[in-house]
Amino acid sequence: MKPLNYAILKHFTKVKEACADDVIEALKKEYGHFKALKKPAVIEAIMTGEANGLLEETRYDLDEKGELRVYYRAHEEGAATINNYIPD
């Protein structure tokens, strides 16, 4: 099992784009017992990936509760870097 932050980054190499809620849903089965699989921690991990040039923001919208959802993707270079350092 990969560290959670690695799994979060790796998720972006397998989807077109995702928001924090999408990541949580996708990783819930394997990482659901991790205390860090909560929205604030997942957002922090995603933003760290963005700050390190691995992810980029694609769009945003509001969820059914009126909360902001920001979507990100791993661009070609970012995905290559993630896949190079984090094998399947």
Backbone as a ProteinNet text record, in pm:
[ID]
protein_1_A
[PRIMARY]
MKPLNYAILKHFTKVKEACADDVIEALKKEYGHFKALKKPAVIEAIMTGEANGLLEETRYDLDEKGELRVYYRAHEEGAATINNYIPD
[TERTIARY]
84.9	0	89.4	58.7	133.8	95.2	183.8	143	25.1	-62.5	-183.8	-153.6	-57.2	-26.7	18.7	90.5	131	7.3	-83.2	-205.2	-289.7	-293.1	-368.2	-308.3	-177.5	-112.9	-131.1	-113.8	-125.3	-265.9	-366.9	-504.7	-518.3	-448.3	-459	-397.1	-316.5	-260	-357.2	-466.8	-562.5	-696.9	-714.9	-841.4	-813.5	-915.7	-901.2	-883.9	-966.8	-960.3	-1034.9	-1011.5	-1080.1	-1074.9	-1173	-1173.5	-1146.1	-1134.6	-1105.3	-1211.1	-1338	-1445.4	-1430.1	-1390.9	-1369.2	-1255.5	-1148	-1032.2	-1071.8	-1143.5	-1187.1	-1272.8	-1366.2	-1453.7	-1373.9	-1278.1	-1198.1	-1107.6	-1058.4	-962.5	-1027.1	-1156.1	-1225.7	-1213.3	-1224.2	-1220.8	-1087.8	-978	-845.9	-793.8	-825.9	-769.4	-873.9	-994.4	-1102.6	-1074.2	-986.5	-953.5	-844.8	-787	-684.4	-751.6	-700.1	-754.3	-733.4	-631.4	-599.3	-684.7	-771.7	-859.1	-983.5	-958.8	-1062.9	-1038.8	-1143.3	-1136.9	-1024.2	-1007.5	-899.1	-760.4	-734.9	-603.8	-584.4	-689.8	-681.2	-658.8	-729.3	-708.7	-564.4	-511.6	-372.5	-275.6	-298.8	-212.1	-221.1	-342.4	-360.8	-290	-306.4	-243.1	-91.6	-39.8	104.5	150.6	72.7	103.8	103	7.6	1.2	122.5	155.3	268.7	400.4	408.1	528.7	525.9	424.4	418.7	370.9	311.7	264.9	119.8	41.3	-101.4	-132.9	-242.8	-288.2	-440.2	-487.9	-632	-695	-812.5	-880.9	-1010.9	-1084.5	-1212	-1259.8	-1370.5	-1432.3	-1583.2	-1655.2	-1800.2	-1844.8	-1974.8	-2030.1	-2097.9	-2080.1	-2149.1	-2292.9	-2365.5	-2506.9	-2528.4	-2422.9	-2431.7	-2387.3	-2348.8	-2301.8	-2155.1	-2080	-1937.6	-1856.1	-1749	-1662.2	-1590.4	-1592.7	-1515.3	-1417.2	-1289.7	-1186.9	-1135.9	-1131.7	-1086.3	-943.3	-867.2	-727.7	-702.4	-591.9	-548.4	-396.3	-344.7	-200.8	-172.2	-101.9	-64.9	39.1	75.3	161.2	292.8	362.1	488.9	466.9	361.9	332.8	301.6	220	186	310.6	397.6	521.6	609.3	619.1	699.2	639.2	508.1	441.1	463.5	442.4	458.8	603.4	698.1	838.7	875.7	824.5	860.8	767.1	645.7	548.6	499.6	562.1	517.7	382.9	316.3	187.8	204.5
-118.4	0	124.7	215.5	340	435.5	527.8	635.2	710.7	762.3	828.3	941.7	1026.5	1138.7	1089	978.3	918.4	869.5	804.1	752.3	866.1	977.9	1094.9	1143.7	1163.4	1207.4	1105.6	978.9	873.4	870.1	901.5	904.5	999.5	1110.3	1209.4	1161.9	1058.1	1002.6	905.2	873.7	774.2	833.2	963.6	1029.1	1157	1203.4	1328	1446.9	1452.1	1557.1	1507.9	1571.9	1533.6	1648	1648	1740.3	1656.2	1720.7	1650	1544.5	1576.9	1479.9	1356	1375.4	1263.2	1174.2	1236	1161.6	1080.4	1142.1	1072	952.2	971.1	861.7	748.4	784.3	683.8	605.1	670.1	605	548.7	572	533.3	384.3	299.9	155.5	111.4	161.2	118.3	201.6	330.3	421.3	479	426	480.1	486.3	400.1	398	500	567.6	668.1	795.8	850.9	976.3	1092.2	1083.7	1193.1	1191.2	1091.6	1090.5	1174.1	1297.7	1397	1512.9	1581.8	1685.9	1788	1845.2	1944.8	1887.1	1765.6	1704.1	1668.4	1623.4	1589.8	1717.4	1823.7	1952.1	1998.7	1984.2	2023.3	1942	1812.6	1727.5	1767.2	1796	1837.9	1971.6	2065.3	2196.3	2186.8	2092.4	2069.1	2017.5	1926.6	1878.6	1990.5	2081.2	2196.7	2288.3	2316.2	2403.3	2344.8	2212.6	2146.1	2123.6	2176.8	2171.2	2039.3	1952.1	1822.6	1826	1914.5	1926.4	2069.3	2084.6	2219	2225.4	2342.7	2365.1	2365.1	2298.3	2295.1	2374.5	2368.3	2439.9	2438	2506.1	2505	2519	2475	2490.8	2482.8	2484.2	2470.7	2335.1	2270.3	2142.6	2168.4	2061.5	2074.6	2151.2	2164.3	2241.3	2386.1	2420.1	2555	2575.6	2466.9	2477.2	2469.7	2546.2	2550.6	2416.7	2367	2249.3	2294.4	2265.8	2299.5	2168.6	2163.5	2043.9	2063.6	1956	1957.4	1840.9	1851	1740.9	1733.5	1617	1601.7	1625.1	1734.1	1759.2	1655.1	1654.9	1548.8	1535	1645.4	1639.5	1596.3	1649.6	1613.3	1465.4	1412.4	1270.4	1185.1	1226.1	1150.8	1149.9	1263.1	1270.6	1184.7	1194.4	1113.5	964.8	923.9	782.8	735.9	826.3	791.6	764.2	844.1	832	744.4	724.8	642.6	532.7	415.9	306.4	250.8	182.5	118.7	4
0	0	0	-90.4	-100.5	13.6	49	139.9	77.2	159.6	111.2	14.3	45.3	-44.6	-181.5	-185.8	-313.6	-388.7	-317.3	-380.1	-436.6	-366.4	-414.4	-546	-549.8	-673.2	-784.7	-753.1	-853.4	-914.6	-833	-882.6	-1001.5	-997	-1103.8	-1235.2	-1231.3	-1355.3	-1420.1	-1352	-1400.9	-1442.2	-1418.4	-1451.1	-1529.8	-1602.3	-1678.6	-1584.6	-1479.6	-1377.3	-1255.2	-1142.3	-1018.7	-919.1	-830.3	-716.6	-591.2	-477.3	-352.1	-322	-346	-320.6	-408.5	-534	-625.2	-574.7	-528.5	-478.2	-355.8	-264.6	-143.2	-180	-269.8	-311.9	-376.3	-460.9	-530.8	-436	-332.1	-241.3	-115.2	-99.3	23.9	55.4	-44.4	-21.1	40.8	-14.8	32.4	149.1	152.1	251.9	347.7	347.4	428	576.3	624.6	767.7	804.3	706.7	733.4	784.2	892.1	945.4	848.1	767	674.2	547.8	531.3	413.5	443.6	478	503.6	407.4	375.3	272.7	294.2	413.8	429.6	400.8	444.2	420.8	274	208	65.8	-16.1	18.1	-50.7	-32.7	86.8	112.2	25.7	15.4	-67.6	-214.6	-261.1	-400.6	-425.1	-333.4	-350.3	-344	-266.1	-263.4	-399	-458	-591.6	-693.4	-679	-769.1	-749.2	-623.5	-593.6	-644.3	-650	-699.7	-850.9	-918.1	-1062.7	-1120.7	-1037.8	-1085.2	-1130.8	-1072.6	-1102.4	-1142.5	-1214.7	-1248.5	-1236.9	-1200.2	-1187.7	-1326	-1336.7	-1465.9	-1464.8	-1355.6	-1347.8	-1203.4	-1180.5	-1047.9	-1064	-961	-956	-811	-790.4	-655.5	-644.6	-529.8	-508.4	-464.6	-434.5	-397.8	-266.8	-186.1	-61.1	-80.6	-202.2	-229.2	-196.3	-172.5	-141.3	-270.3	-272.8	-389.1	-409	-532.7	-571.9	-678.6	-656.5	-754	-813.9	-945	-1016.3	-1064.7	-1060.3	-1102.6	-1196.7	-1269.9	-1354.3	-1348.6	-1380.6	-1397.4	-1545.4	-1576.7	-1715.3	-1758	-1884.4	-1938.8	-1861.7	-1838.9	-1764	-1619.8	-1557.7	-1418.7	-1405.1	-1496.7	-1493.4	-1514.2	-1605.4	-1629.4	-1504.5	-1438.3	-1315.4	-1206	-1186.4	-1085.3	-1114.5	-1238.8	-1275.1	-1263	-1284.6	-1270.5	-1124.7	-1034.4	-893.2	-811.4	-860.7	-787.3	-881.1	-876.3	-964.6	-921	-1014.7	-982.5	-886.1
[MASK]
++++++++++++++++++++++++++++++++++++++++++++++++++++++++++++++++++++++++++++++++++++++++

